[in-house]
Amino acid sequence: MGRHVPGFVDGYFGPAELKHEVEAETSPRSPNHLLADARGLAASLPRQPYDSQRKAYLARQLTGILTVLRKLAGEVIPFAEEIRGCFDVLPARADESVFEAALRELDGLLPGDGSVRERMIAWRSQFDLPTQRILPLVALIQAVVRQRTATLIPLPAGESATVELVTDRPWSGYNWYLGNYRSRVELNTDLPVRAYALPQLVAHEIYPGHHTEHAVKEALLYRGGGRLEHSILLINTPECLISEGIASLALDCVLPEDSRAAWLSEVFFPAAGMETLSVEQVLAIGRASRALAAVSGNAAFLLNEDGRDRAEVAAYLERYALLTPAEAQKRLSFLTDPLWRPYVFTYYYGEQLLRGWLDRIGWQTGFRRLVSEPLYPSQLIGAP
């Protein structure tokens, strides 16, 4: 499938002979051939000698694979059905009254004059970092969140993550998991990298987010449990909604706001040369802005289900996500990318699903399970 859909295979660190077998094929198997193969796998799954949790996880992964293959084979799939097939849940559109309430709250928090959007853009700009300052701050954050992650869940011996700055990408940051407990993380500098968002970004991509999850599952499920399905990472399958939910909650898990405030004030903002900023204001504006994370999902529905044009959706993003025109266009490039257009739902909706589940069962216990067990999205809806 990766030969037909570049990027679909996000990472592979399983048996080398399987990769060599595919690479040695003189031409890729046709989409229809692959579709028949995947349907055969799904039909054979109930007969496999696996435990019920593994079977249920694999069934959802196969549904995601089948959804991608049906499109590849030329089937026209309604956007909502595509989302449900890929991610095992169907997110609802957010009511715009939620956005309006958030904007009213931000109106009372943001300094200065002008519209909420103008003041938010101005407020954000004070956090723009010079390029040469980004990596030293990343290292500072990485050390803190790694130490806190290690107290929550044992990290595999020898795990490591390196960070590089890149340009010309549709995303702000990306974890390339390389196997053997190693990651290469890329941070995109096409748009400003902002100090207030950097701790969240590092936690999301490294500790206890993507790098941690992939390394722990490689150790426990693939190498320790012989489960080859955990040696391959596939975009637009249910595992992604779980993974992005974990990453979106990563900072809250290891550096909750009550302890984060002191660290930001005493360590991080002084290191960034921003010691005069109000940490209380930063955290309050962050809380008020949280609901606006659903704007991108609404924009995806407008584009791909309602057929609205790019200019109208860009204006929608500027209005409700409080973006500059350049930021709105960058967001649109993600929402219209053939590979990534369904993926936008993994972030906010993954966070919402996992946050509710963690609130019910306890954050420490739940987070350990999320990064070490093969859970799937529909399993967490209303589950104790």
N, C-alpha and C positions, 0 to 999 in steps of 0.2 A: 504493500500500500504506500510505503514511503517513496517508492519510485514514481508513483502517480501523483502523490500529494506531498510535495516538498514541505518538510516541517511537521508532518503528522507524527512521525517517530521523533519524539523530543529527545530521547536518550536511549541507548542500549548498551548494556554491560554484561550480557549473558554469554552463553557458550559461543566462542568465536566461529565454530564450524557452521552454525546456523546462519550467521551473517555472510560468511564466505559462500555458502550455498546459494543465497539469493543474489549476491553480487556476481556470481559466475553465470547466471542465466543470461543468455544472449539478448533476450527481450523480456520486458515485464509481462506477467500474466495479465490477461485482459480483466477489466473491472467485473464483467459478468462471471468470469471464472473465479475470481476472488470472492464475489458475492455468493456463489454456490459453495465454495470452501467454507465461508463463515457460517452459512446456514447449516452446513453439515456439522460443524463444530457445535453449534447451538443445539442441534437435535441429539448429538451424542452426549452432551453434558450430563443429563440425568443418570446415565449409566456409569459415569465415572466414580471411582472409589474415593470420593472427596467428602469432607465434612460439609454440613449444610451451609455454613457461613461461606466457605470457599466457593461452593456451587452458586450461591446467590450473588456473590461478588462477581464471579466470572460471567454469569448470565447478564448482568448489567453492563459489564465491559463489552460483551459481544453485541449487545443492543446498540451501544455507541458506535462500534465498528461497523455494524450493519447499516446504521443511519448514514455514515460517511460514504460507504460503498454504494448504497442506493442512489445517492446524489451523483457519485462518480460514474455510475452506470447510466445516468441520464434521466432518472426519475425526478419529477418536480415535487418537492416535499414542502408543504406549508411551513412557514417559519416557526410557529409555535410547536408543531409536531417535531421539527428538527431539534429544537431546544430540548423537548422532553426526551427524545430518543438519545441525544448526546449525553444528557446530564442526569437522567433518572428523576427529574422533578420539572415542573413547569412554573417558573416564576411569574407572578402577576405583575402587571404594570403598577407602578406607584401612583397614588392619587396626587395630583398636582397641588392639592391643598396642603399636603405635607411639605412640599417645597416652599409654598408661600409662607407657611408658619416658620420654617427655618430662616427664610429671608427676613421676616419681621424680627426674629430674635437676633439675627446678625446686625440688623439696623441699629439695635440698641447697644451692641458690643463694639462695632468697628469705629475707630476714631476718624475725624476729618469730616469734610463736607462732600456733597454729591450723592449719587445713587449708591445703593448697596454694592452693585457690581464694580463701580469705579473705586469705591473705598476698599473693597476686598482686593482688587488688583494692586492698588497702591500699597496696601498692608503687606501682601505677599512679597512685593518687590524688595522690601527691606531685608528679606532673608536670602536674597540671591548670593550664591557663593562664587568667588573667583575659582577658576578651574584648579589652580594649584593647591587650594585649601580642601578640596573634596576628599581625596584619599587619606590624608592624615586624620580627618574627622571620622571617616569610615572606620579606620583602624581603632580609634578611641571607642566608638560605639560597639564595634565587633568584640572587643575584649570584655566589655561589661556584659553584653547579652550572652556571650558564650559562657562566661562564668555562672550566670544565673540559670542558663539552660542546663548546664551540667549538674546542678543541684536538683533539677526537676526530673531528668531522665539521663541514664548513662549514655555517653557518646562513644561510638566505636573508636578503638585505638587507632591513631594515625589519621583521623579525619582532618580535612583542611579545606579552606575556601579562599581563592584569590579573587581580587576585584580589579576590573579594568574599566577605563572610560572609553565610550564609543560614540559614534554619531550615525545619523541616517537609519534609525530604527523606528518602528511604529509604537514601541513601548518605552516606558521610563526606566525599567530595570528588568533583567532577565537572569535566571539561574540556569546555567548549562551544567547538568549533573553528569559527571564523567565516569562514574563508577569507582570502585575501590575507595569509597568514602571521600571523594574529592569533587569539588565544584569550581567552575569558573563563573564568576558573576560579572555581568556587564551593566554599567550605568550609562544611560543615554544623556548626552549633554546638548542635544538639539535645542531643547528648551532649558531655562534656568534650573539648576539644582538648588533647592532651598533648604536652609538649615533646619527649619521647623519640621520638615517632612523627612529628613535624612534618617533619624532613628527608626521610624516606621519602615522605611525602605530597606534598611540593613537587616532589621529583625525579620521582615517579610521574606527576603531572599536567602538569608543565611541562618541565624539562630534566633528563635527556634522554628523558623519557617521552612522554606523548601529544602535547603541543604540538610537540615536536621532530619526532616521527615524522610527524605530519600536515603540518607546514610543509615538511619536506624532500621528502615524497612529492608534495605539491602542486607544488613547484618542479620536481622531476625527472621525475615520471611524468605529471602532468596538464599543466602548462604547458610543460614541456620536451619531453615525449614524446607529447602529444596523446591520452592515455589517459583518456577521460571517466569510466571506472569509478572513478578515484581522485579524482573531484570530489564523491563522495557517500559518506557514512559510514553503514553499516547495522548496527543492533543484531542480535545473534543470527545472525551469519554468521561464517565462519572467520577473516575479518580481525580480529575482536574478540579471539580467543584469542591471536593473534600480538601484537596491540596491548597487551593486558593483560599478557602475558608480558614484553614490552619494558619496560613501565612498572614492573612489579614488580621487575625487575632493574636499574632505572635508577640507583639510588643506589650499588649495588655496582659498577656500571660506571665511574662518574666519581669516586666517593669510597669506595674500598674500605676495609675495616676498619683496615688498618695506618695509613692516613693520616687516616681519620675520627676515630680515637680522640684524636689530638692536637688536631684542629679542634674537636671537641666539648668537650674539657677546657679549651682555651685561649680559645676564641671563643664558641661557641654557648651552652653552659650558663651562663657568666658573664653573657651578654647576656640570658638568660632569668631571671636572679636565682637560679640553682641551682648556683652554683660549688662547693658542698660535696659534691655528688653524686659517686658513684664511677662513672666512665665504664667501667671494666673490668667492673663489675657489670651496668651497662646492656647492654653488648655481649654478655656471657655469657648473660644472661637472654633477650636477643633471639635468640641462636643456639639456645638450648634450646627456645624457644617456636615455632621455625619449623615444626616438624612439625604443630603444632596448627592451622596454616592450612588443613589438609585437613578439619577438623571440619565446616565449612560445607557441603562437598560431600556428606559422609555425611548431614548433616541434610537436604539436599535430596532425597537418595534415600529417606530415611525418610518424608518428607512425601509425595513425589510418586510413588514406586514402591511403597512398603510400605503407604501409607495410614495412617501413625501420626498421632495427633491433635496439635494444636499444643502442648498442655501437656506432652506427653511429649517432643516435640522441643525445646521450650524448656528442659526439665530437662537434656536431652542437651547442649545448647549451654552451659548453665551449668556442667555437670560437666567437659566436655572442653575447651571454649574458655575456661573460667575467667571467664565473664561475670557481671555483675550481672543481676538480673531485667530491669531496664530495657534493658540492652544486648542481652539475649537477645531481647526483644520487638522491638527495632529490627532485629536480624538477621532475625527471622522475617518482618517486613514486607517485607524484600527478597526472601526466599526464596519468599514466597507471592504476590508481585506478578505479574500475568499477563505483563507484558513481561519482567521481570527474573528469573523463577524459573530459566530455564536458564543465565542469565548467570554465576551464581556459580562455574561450573566454569572460567571463563576466567582466574581469578586464580591460584590455587595450581597448577592443572594447566598453565596457560600458562607460568608460571614454571618448573615442573619440566621441561617439554619443551624450552624455550629454554635453560635452564641446561645441560642435558645436551649440547645441540647446540653451544653456545658453548665448553664444556669440550673438545669434540672438535676444533673448527676454530680456536679462539683467540678471545678475547673482543673485542679491538679490531676485527679483521677481520670477525668475525661480527656484531657490533653495528652496524657501518656497513652491512652488507648488510641487516640486519633493518629499519633505518629508511629504506632507500632502494630496496628491491626488493620486488616483489609475491610474497612467499613465502607458502606455505600450510602448515597444521599437519602433515598426513600426510607432507609432503615432508621434514620434519625428523626423523622417527622413524628412528633408526639411520643417518641420512645422515652421510657424512664432512664 
